[in-house]
């Protein structure tokens, strides 16, 4: 049905590539250690710390701009530059190790994928987590006349994803197995997020996993939705910020100030959803109608360890990573609920 690369081949390629990047990145860091110009906590008094953050191209990045616009970064003595990161946010992991930025966004699966490949990064703060009490903002979409009625029916079918090895692939595997199906019998293919809805509608793929305004648009166009998306896995980290272990060890104070500013921004965003819509209007190509109609999930800065454990266990079970990371994947100062 599609000439796109298969999941098995891509999984092997991604893990191999990350391992290679890990070795090259560590070597590069070692060779430039004496000449690094990255910000450190040697600043005193009222000196400002420069920080660069790589954001996602999808959503959940709005608190970064809100922290900037509301002066929370300034109050924390931070000069923050926000840059658009890789479309596949897991590619932001080697960028952090290479010191191209101090913090970056990714989803939980992309982050764990990097950690499992040996990249020395730690989760610093969460931006958004699944919430069983909220309306879903992501999920598996189907053509209105699709014969697929349950997750088990995906066996032998082709499912389009924004990126392979991501949280949405992990979630699909999880739901299919929970429904008594065999996820290894699904043919996952990678398609650009803006094209997924049309790919499903035209029959290029049998189903697609999408999110944000694309998910809302699919429903508005009469497409069917299977399940409640990642909200069925309560507390699942959907978007997070991470940094290199070396940076965190040398910059604990500025990282604490950064997390404190993000906490204020998330609280502000939850209380003022129009602030999120204003960021979308300024930073995305979404139409005014899409922005007005989009569902806004609650944001959350603190992690739930058991939810991240579920991500790791599921990734290992479905061979998205070869083995669970050893040791904690969280920075020692990361906000935690348990």
Secondary structure, DSSP 4 states (H G I P E B T S, - for coil): ---SPPHHHHHHHHHHHHHHHHHHHHHHHHHTGGG-----TT--TTPPEEEEEEEPSSSS-HHHHHHHHTTHHHHTTEEEEEEE--SSGGGHHHHHHTTS-SEEEE-HHHHHHHHHTT--EEEEEEEEE--TTSPPSEEEEE-TT-S--SGGGGTT-EEEESSTTSHHHHHHHHHHHHTT--GGG-EEEE--GGGHHHHHHHTSSSEEEEEHHHHHHHHHTT-EEETTGGGGSTT-EEEEEEEEHHHHHH-HHHHHHHHHHHHHHHHHHHH-HHHHHHHHHHHS---HHHHHH---PPB--SB-HHHHHHHHHHHHHTTSSSSPPSS--B-TT--B--
